[in-house]
Amino acid sequence: MERANLRILRKIVLLLFCILFSTNVKAGASDFAPFFEIDLENDEVLKMEDLYILLKKYEVYDKKYGDFYDLLGDFDAEFAATIASYGMQEKRLKGESEDLYIEFLSHIPKKYYQYLGPQLFEVPNMSEKVLNLPGIKETKNKFPTRIANAVKDIENIEHVSTHLYILLMPEAWGEYDEEIEYPQNVSYIPKLIYNKDLGPTLRKLLNPKKFQPGYKEETKLSKSDLRTLKPTKDSLLTSADIKAFISTIDEVDEWANNDENRILFSRATILWNLHDKEDPLGKYVPSGMLDLVFPCSRFVQKAKMLGKDKELGAIVGKQGFTINEWGYTCEKTIKAHKVANVRAQIVQFVREIQKGYYDYEIRSLSNFTQNVRFATMQGIVQDHKAPMSDVLEYRKNRKEFTEKLKKHKGSLFGHKIMRH
């Protein structure tokens, strides 16, 4: 009897183990937070030689010949036998993106297939399984029948490229099939409660003399007027720090965008994105997101990787920065700029991500797509992470920084500084 109970207990433990560890789905966006951490002092500096070795892993398949004449003479006999055996097999090889296409199409109403299907038939080597999906195979060489009123009278519209069919749908022009009923606003008069303590409380908080004619504020130095000694990843900004950083923008941007450095940094960016894909978490993060969230820290790391750190240090050193200190100050200023100008919709979206409002909806997707969504959501949260102190200090220099951005057309050091 005891042995039977022991066997049952073992089966229960094994079942629980399978349930808990049989999936690689992340619990939520917060699980990707460790990937969005950069420490300029302690992170390993990558070497370009190692990244070039990694690049070979992503090279396009080598067919071993360039033209017909390479097949003569000493052509690889073993390789020839291998490809011949593949050619005689009837087994279908699944395309790299086949599952993603099928998943994407499964979440789209079939009435929109007429805008997507025709261009799928023009994609080289598109999976036959995708092209034969119900609703897709019927769209081959078919012009959409559901066209927006704004474009239906355009002459020869039927000859437009299949890639532009998406612009023919009524939704692209604000024309919807269904009428959306919105709740009506009801005006009301708020109940006002007289607070007899309001006046005395305000007098304690505010100095009435400041509002009298001819009043002059006494100029006193504060912490905001002083530079931070040895800025770190976690130190707070001061107005003086921001002013010092702003004064370096022109020269650093000119250096980063000269012909030699622009090519080198672009090459480093591509190689580093491949390196990120080797990370257990980074393989789910969209390419370029880390550069969007941490434009300055990644810029400093690439300068070190390219052996350009001394050149960059000579420029920022004129304002008393080391390259790491400059990177941290730059990063905090840009994030404070984004938070200071953030729209209410983005604030609400970030709050909803942090509270896990979208986790249930994402569970209906495949494991890979779930993780990509969670990684993207975590990137959005990290991109709007700035303490209130930094934002208040930035506001004192908002005009100067905005003018610099306009001067450089919204891009600094090869990175687009997007304001949300």
C-alpha positions in Angstrom: 0.0 0.0 0.0 2.8 2.4 0.9 4.6 1.6 -2.4 1.4 2.4 -4.4 1.0 5.7 -2.6 4.7 6.5 -3.3 4.2 5.8 -7.0 1.1 8.1 -7.0 3.1 10.8 -5.2 5.9 10.5 -7.8 3.5 10.9 -10.7 2.0 14.0 -9.1 5.4 15.6 -8.6 6.4 14.7 -12.2 3.1 16.2 -13.5 3.7 19.5 -11.5 7.3 19.6 -12.8 6.1 19.3 -16.4 3.4 22.0 -15.9 5.8 24.5 -14.3 8.8 24.0 -16.6 7.5 22.9 -20.0 7.0 26.4 -21.3 9.5 29.2 -22.0 6.9 31.9 -21.9 8.0 34.9 -19.8 5.8 35.9 -16.9 5.5 39.5 -18.1 7.3 42.6 -19.3 9.2 42.9 -16.0 11.2 39.7 -16.7 13.1 41.6 -19.5 14.2 44.4 -17.2 17.7 42.8 -16.6 18.5 43.1 -20.3 17.8 46.8 -20.2 20.6 47.6 -17.8 23.9 49.2 -18.9 26.9 49.7 -16.5 29.6 51.6 -18.3 32.2 50.9 -15.6 31.7 47.1 -15.3 30.2 45.9 -18.6 32.6 43.9 -20.8 33.9 45.8 -23.8 33.2 43.8 -26.9 35.9 43.3 -29.5 35.2 43.9 -33.2 37.2 40.7 -34.1 34.8 38.5 -32.0 31.8 40.2 -33.6 33.1 39.5 -37.1 33.4 35.8 -36.2 29.8 35.9 -35.0 28.8 37.5 -38.3 29.7 34.3 -40.2 26.9 32.5 -38.3 24.4 34.8 -40.0 25.8 34.6 -43.5 23.5 33.6 -46.3 23.8 29.9 -47.2 26.9 29.2 -49.3 26.0 27.1 -52.4 29.7 26.5 -53.1 29.7 27.9 -56.6 29.3 31.2 -58.4 28.4 30.0 -61.9 28.2 26.9 -64.1 31.9 26.6 -64.7 32.6 26.2 -61.0 30.7 22.9 -61.1 33.3 21.4 -63.4 36.6 19.7 -62.4 37.2 19.7 -58.6 33.7 20.6 -57.4 33.0 19.3 -53.9 31.8 15.7 -54.5 30.5 15.2 -51.0 28.4 18.4 -51.2 27.1 17.4 -54.6 25.9 14.1 -53.2 24.2 15.9 -50.3 22.2 18.4 -52.4 21.3 15.6 -54.8 19.8 13.6 -51.9 17.8 16.6 -50.8 16.5 17.1 -54.2 15.1 13.5 -54.3 13.3 13.9 -50.9 9.6 14.7 -50.8 9.7 16.1 -47.3 8.7 19.8 -47.1 11.2 22.1 -45.5 9.5 24.8 -43.3 10.4 28.4 -44.1 12.1 30.5 -41.5 9.1 32.9 -41.0 6.3 30.5 -41.9 4.9 30.2 -38.4 5.0 34.0 -37.9 3.1 34.7 -41.1 0.4 32.1 -40.1 0.1 33.5 -36.6 -0.1 37.1 -37.9 -2.8 36.2 -40.4 -4.8 34.2 -37.8 -5.3 37.4 -35.8 -6.5 39.5 -38.7 -10.2 39.5 -39.8 -10.6 37.8 -43.2 -12.2 40.9 -44.7 -8.7 42.5 -44.7 -7.0 39.5 -46.5 -7.8 41.2 -49.9 -5.3 43.9 -49.0 -2.5 41.6 -47.8 -2.9 38.4 -49.9 -1.9 39.7 -53.4 1.5 41.0 -52.2 2.2 37.7 -50.5 2.2 36.0 -53.9 4.9 38.3 -55.0 7.3 37.5 -52.2 10.1 35.3 -53.4 10.1 31.8 -51.8 7.0 32.5 -49.8 5.7 29.3 -48.1 3.1 27.4 -50.0 1.3 26.7 -46.7 0.8 30.4 -46.3 -0.3 31.0 -49.8 -2.8 28.2 -49.6 -4.5 29.4 -46.4 -8.3 29.8 -46.8 -9.0 33.4 -47.7 -5.5 34.0 -48.9 -5.4 31.7 -51.9 -8.5 33.4 -53.3 -6.8 36.8 -53.4 -4.2 35.8 -56.0 -4.1 38.5 -58.7 -7.3 40.0 -57.3 -7.9 43.7 -56.9 -9.7 44.6 -53.6 -13.4 45.1 -53.8 -13.7 47.1 -50.6 -12.2 50.5 -51.5 -12.3 53.8 -49.6 -14.5 56.6 -51.1 -11.5 58.9 -51.0 -9.6 56.9 -53.6 -12.1 54.9 -55.6 -12.5 57.6 -58.3 -8.8 57.8 -59.1 -8.2 56.9 -62.7 -6.4 53.6 -63.3 -6.4 52.9 -59.5 -6.5 49.1 -60.3 -2.9 49.3 -61.6 -1.5 50.4 -58.3 1.2 48.3 -56.7 0.0 45.4 -54.5 2.1 46.9 -51.7 -0.1 49.9 -51.7 -3.4 48.0 -51.4 -3.4 48.6 -47.7 -4.1 52.3 -48.5 -7.3 51.4 -50.3 -9.1 50.2 -47.2 -11.7 52.6 -45.8 -10.1 52.4 -42.3 -6.9 54.0 -43.7 -9.0 57.1 -44.5 -11.2 57.2 -41.3 -14.1 55.5 -43.0 -15.5 52.7 -40.8 -18.3 50.2 -41.5 -19.7 50.3 -38.1 -20.8 53.4 -36.3 -19.2 53.7 -32.9 -21.5 55.1 -30.2 -19.7 57.1 -27.6 -21.1 58.1 -24.1 -22.4 61.6 -24.0 -20.8 64.0 -21.5 -23.2 65.2 -18.8 -22.5 68.6 -17.3 -22.6 68.9 -13.6 -21.8 71.5 -11.0 -19.1 70.3 -8.6 -19.9 70.6 -4.9 -17.6 73.3 -3.4 -16.7 73.1 0.3 -15.4 76.3 1.9 -12.1 75.8 3.6 -11.5 78.5 6.1 -7.9 77.3 6.6 -6.9 77.7 3.0 -5.7 81.3 3.3 -3.5 80.8 6.4 -2.0 77.7 4.9 -1.1 79.5 1.7 0.6 82.3 3.7 2.7 79.7 5.4 3.8 78.2 2.1 4.2 81.4 0.1 6.0 84.6 1.0 3.5 87.5 0.3 6.5 89.9 -0.3 7.4 88.0 -3.5 4.2 89.2 -5.1 4.7 92.9 -4.2 5.9 95.4 -6.9 9.6 95.9 -7.1 10.5 92.7 -5.3 13.9 91.2 -6.2 14.9 87.7 -5.4 18.2 87.3 -3.6 20.6 85.4 -5.8 22.0 82.5 -3.9 23.9 79.5 -5.1 22.1 76.2 -4.7 23.0 72.6 -5.4 21.3 73.0 -8.8 24.1 75.5 -9.8 26.9 73.1 -9.0 28.3 70.2 -11.0 27.9 66.7 -9.7 31.2 65.3 -8.6 31.8 62.0 -10.4 28.4 61.3 -11.9 27.3 57.7 -11.7 24.4 55.7 -13.2 22.3 56.4 -10.1 23.3 60.0 -9.3 20.8 62.8 -9.9 21.2 65.6 -12.5 21.8 69.2 -11.7 21.1 72.2 -14.0 24.9 72.8 -14.2 25.4 69.2 -15.4 22.9 69.7 -18.2 24.4 73.0 -19.2 27.8 71.3 -19.4 26.4 68.4 -21.5 24.6 70.8 -23.9 27.8 72.6 -24.6 29.4 69.4 -25.8 26.6 68.4 -28.3 27.9 70.3 -31.3 31.4 69.0 -31.3 30.6 65.4 -30.4 27.9 65.3 -33.0 30.2 66.7 -35.7 32.8 64.1 -34.7 30.3 61.2 -34.7 29.1 62.2 -38.2 32.3 62.6 -40.1 32.7 60.2 -42.9 35.0 57.7 -41.2 33.1 57.6 -37.9 29.7 57.4 -39.4 30.6 54.2 -41.3 32.4 52.7 -38.3 29.6 53.3 -35.8 27.0 52.0 -38.3 29.0 48.8 -38.7 29.4 48.5 -35.0 25.6 48.9 -34.5 24.8 46.1 -37.0 27.3 43.7 -35.4 26.2 44.6 -31.9 22.5 43.9 -32.8 23.6 40.4 -33.9 25.4 40.0 -30.6 22.3 40.9 -28.7 20.4 38.2 -30.5 22.7 35.6 -28.8 21.4 36.7 -25.4 18.6 34.5 -23.9 16.5 37.6 -23.4 18.0 39.8 -26.2 16.8 37.4 -28.9 13.3 38.6 -28.3 14.1 42.3 -28.2 13.5 44.1 -31.5 16.7 45.2 -33.2 17.8 48.7 -32.4 15.5 49.0 -29.3 18.5 49.2 -26.9 20.0 52.0 -29.0 16.7 53.8 -28.8 16.4 53.4 -25.0 20.1 54.0 -24.2 21.5 56.1 -27.1 24.4 57.7 -25.2 25.6 54.6 -23.2 25.6 52.5 -26.3 27.4 55.3 -28.2 30.1 55.3 -25.5 30.4 51.5 -25.6 30.8 51.5 -29.3 33.5 54.2 -29.1 35.4 51.9 -26.7 34.9 48.9 -28.9 36.2 50.9 -32.0 39.2 52.2 -30.0 37.8 55.8 -30.4 37.4 56.4 -26.7 40.4 58.7 -26.4 39.1 60.9 -29.3 35.7 61.1 -27.6 37.3 61.7 -24.2 39.4 64.6 -25.6 36.1 66.3 -26.7 34.0 65.8 -23.6 37.0 66.4 -21.3 36.9 70.1 -22.2 33.8 70.2 -19.8 35.4 68.0 -17.2 33.7 64.8 -18.2 35.1 61.3 -18.5 33.4 59.4 -21.3 31.4 57.4 -18.8 30.3 60.5 -16.9 29.4 62.1 -20.1 27.4 59.1 -21.2 25.4 59.0 -18.0 24.7 62.7 -18.1 23.7 62.6 -21.7 21.4 59.6 -21.1 19.6 61.2 -18.1 19.1 64.5 -19.9 17.5 62.8 -22.9 15.2 60.7 -20.7 14.3 63.8 -18.7 13.5 65.5 -22.0 11.2 62.6 -23.0 9.4 62.5 -19.7 9.0 66.3 -19.6 7.3 66.3 -23.0 5.4 63.0 -22.7 1.8 62.8 -23.8 -0.9 61.7 -21.4 -1.7 58.6 -23.6 1.8 57.3 -23.2 1.8 57.8 -19.5 -1.4 55.8 -19.3 0.1 53.1 -21.5 3.2 52.8 -19.4 1.1 52.5 -16.2 -1.0 49.8 -17.8 2.1 47.9 -18.8 3.4 48.0 -15.3 0.1 46.8 -13.9 0.0 43.9 -16.3 -3.2 45.0 -18.1 -2.2 43.5 -21.4 -0.7 40.2 -20.2 -4.0 38.2 -20.6 -4.5 39.4 -24.2 -0.9 38.5 -25.1 -1.3 34.9 -23.8 -3.3 34.0 -26.9 -0.1 34.4 -29.0 2.7 32.0 -29.6 5.5 31.8 -27.1 7.9 33.7 -29.4 5.5 36.5 -30.2 4.5 36.8 -26.5 8.1 37.3 -25.5 8.7 39.8 -28.3 5.6 41.8 -27.1 6.8 41.7 -23.5 10.3 42.8 -24.4 9.0 45.7 -26.5 6.7 46.8 -23.6 9.6 46.7 -21.2 11.6 48.9 -23.6 8.8 51.4 -23.6 8.8 51.5 -19.8 12.6 51.9 -19.6 12.5 54.7 -22.2 10.3 56.8 -19.9 12.2 56.2 -16.7 13.5 59.4 -15.1 13.3 60.7 -11.5 11.3 63.8 -10.9 14.4 65.6 -9.8 16.0 65.2 -13.2 12.9 66.4 -15.0 12.7 69.5 -12.8 16.4 70.3 -13.5 15.9 69.7 -17.2 13.0 72.2 -17.3 15.4 74.9 -16.3 17.3 74.2 -19.5 14.4 73.1 -21.7 14.8 76.0 -24.2 18.5 75.5 -24.8 18.3 71.7 -25.2 15.3 72.0 -27.6 17.2 74.5 -29.7 20.1 72.1 -30.0 17.8 69.3 -31.1 16.2 71.5 -33.7 19.7 72.5 -34.9 20.6 68.9 -35.4 17.2 67.9 -36.9 16.2 65.8 -33.9 19.2 63.4 -34.1 22.2 63.3 -31.8 25.3 61.2 -32.5 23.5 59.1 -35.1 20.5 58.4 -33.0 17.0 59.8 -33.5 15.8 61.4 -30.2 12.1 60.7 -30.3 9.8 62.8 -28.1 6.7 60.8 -27.0 
